[in-house]
């Protein structure tokens, strides 16, 4: 499942399957700026930080059993993660990292030595010993040029990678020819054998590049380009 928050005109927290099915509203009342989401997968709990209400809440994965973990003044949480028994967030008001225990106790802040946070946004924890979750895509059951997308906890759907389709053989083949086009800010691959039912782009675009000239090595499948020094 993919979980996301929205704090536009109708603030809410929702989820949807990796295949774009079974969209579900989880939280849409007494919520304002749900900036950060953190998942406790073993216990199937969803935590979020509300930057306008200045509090952290939690509910079950399906939106039930909602409750407040803690309310904090002079705090503006942005991104939230769960690590072991801690909830850690980036804070725009404090210009630091904030942390509490998952039961809401022991609020504290911390910084990284020799580094000043202005308005820290996204955060993540790298843990080399962290166990990799097992699921329907763990053993890579899909064919070459396909992406495995979990449809539920026990099943999956195989879809073609970006730019790889073939309507005649129903396989996910790369286009036999495509045109590389460099323009200001990007490099794109245009499928020369596209049909109306197939996508026009043959590769995922390269963005934020100032390519002046471009070429392709078919042996190593490597794209080369030149750009001026910044």
Buried (B, 14 or more C-beta within 10 A) or exposed (E): EEBEBEBEEEBBBBBBBBBEEEEBEBBEEEBEBBBBBBBBEEEEBBBBBBBEBBBBBBBEBEBEEBEEBBEBEEBBBBBBBBBEEBBBBBBBBBBBBBBBBBEBEEEEEEEEEEEEBEEBEEBEEEEEEEEEEEBBBEEEEBEEBBBBBBBBEEEBBEBBBBBBBBEEEEBBEBBEEBEBEBEEEBBBBBBEEBEEEBBBBBBEBBEEBBBEEBEBEEEEEEBEBEEEEE
